[in-house]
Amino acid sequence: MISFSTNVKIELSSIDGTDTENIAELSAFIRNNYKNDLKIELVTENSKIARRLYTLFKNIYNVSCEINDKNNSFNRNRLYVVTLNEKVIEILRDLSIIDSNNNYLDNVEDYIVDSEDEKRAYLKGVFLATGSINDPKTSRYHLEFFIDKYEEALFINNLLNEF
């Protein structure tokens, strides 16, 4: 049985935005899922999200990624690993992940979330990367994000408070 959260993520993965919204979404996903500085390696349990990431990289940056799946024996869920080896530094700079000296940026540059729609797209990317939501029909209804970095958590909190 598919969880409510998974259904929401599948639905969100099918909604496309403008180029700037897609950049904000991709920036948020990478910022909250990025594993390696020599390549971009993103992990998700959802095949639709993996395909969405592939499409965003292809459409925005004209690069190809690999999607590999592996079975996670601990919880029996399949994991999809999206790996990009081309234009990594250029893409990370463009998405406000690293600066011109290749140092990680603690804060997102304003151009990524310039408009209200870009802010929503950024939150969409964060949710697809780390979010979970319970069915509103239950008494335990809530939305949560698992954020590793304090500055990112504050930034997301501020974005949520704007809405």
N, C-alpha and C positions, 0 to 999 in steps of 0.2 A: 504494500500500500504506500502510495506516494504521500509525503507529508505536505501540510499546508504551505510551509516555507518553500519546499521544492516547487510546488505549483506556482507560487508567486514568482520565483526565480525564472521558471520556464516562460511565464507570461512576459516578464520584463525583458528577457533575452530576445523576444520577438519584436520588441518595439525599437525602431530605429529613430535616430534624431538627426539633427543637422551635423555638419562636419565639426563645428566647435563643441557641440554637445557630446558627440562621440569621442572627441579628444578628452573632454573632462571625465567622461565615464572610464575611458581607458587609463587615464592618469590615476584615478582613484583606485581602480582595480590593481594596477601595478604597485602603487604606493603601499597597498595593504596586503600584497601577496608576493612581492618580489623576493627572489631567493639567491640570485647570483649576479655578480657585477660583470662577468665576461660574456654572459648571454642572459637573455630574459627568459626565465623559467617560471611559469605560473601554474598553479595546481588548483583543480576544482573537482568536486564530486559529480558535477552535472555536465553531461555531454552537450547540452544546448548552450551552456555558457562557454565551453571550450570552442564550439563552432562560432559563437559570437565573437570571441577574442580573435580567432583566425580571420574572420571577415573584417573586423575593424583594422587589424594590422595590414591586411591586403588592400583594403579600400583607402585607408588614410596614408599609408607609407609605401605601398606597392612592394611589399616584401612577403615572402612565404614563411610560414611556421610549420613545425611538425607537431602533430597531436599524437601522443602515445597514451595508451591506457594500461593501467596495471591494477591488479586486484590487491586491495589492502587487507591482509589476512586478519588484522586485529578486529576490524568492525565489519568485514565482509563487503564493504562498499568499494566500488570501482573508482579509482582516481584517474583523472585525465590531466596529463602534463602537456602544456602548450609551451614549446620551446622556440625561441627566435634567436638566430645567430647573426643575422644581417643588420647593419646600421644601428647596432645596439646603443652606442654612445649618443648618436644623433637623436634617436627616438627618446631616450631617457632625458636628454636635455630639453627636447621639444615638449615633453609631457611634464616638465617641472619636477623631475625626480632628482636630477643632479644638476650642479651648476657648471660653469665653463671650465672649472678646474677639476671636474669629475667628483666633487664632494657631494654627499647626500644632502638634499635640501630639507631642513626640518619643517619648513612652511611652504605651502603651495603658492606659486606666483599668482597674482591677481588675474592675469589674462586667462587662466584656466577656468575660473569661476566668476567671470565678469558680469554675466546676466543671471537673472533668476532661473531661466531654463538650464543654463550651464551648472548652476548650483544643484538643481534637481538631478541632472545627469551625473554629477559627481557623487551625490548620495546614492544614486542607483548603482554606480560602480562599486562603492563601498559595500552596499548591501549584497551585491552579487559575489564579492570577494569574501566577506566576513560576517554577513548578516544572517539573522534568524528571526522568524516571526511565528507566533502561535495563532491559531484560528480565533477570530474575534468572537466566535460563538461559545468559546470556553471561558471559564472564570480565570484562567491563567493567561489571558491575552496580554502579550507584550512583544515589543520589538527590541532586539539587542544586536550590538556590534561587538566583535572581538578585535580590539585595536591594540597593537603592541607598543606603539610610541605615544608618549604623553602629549606631545605637541599636536599630533594627528587627532588624538581623541578630543582635545580642546577645540580644534578646528571643526571637526564634525559636530560637536556639541553646539558650537556657535551657528553653524549652518542650520541645524535642526531648529534651534531657537528662532531663527529668522522666519521659519514657516509655522 
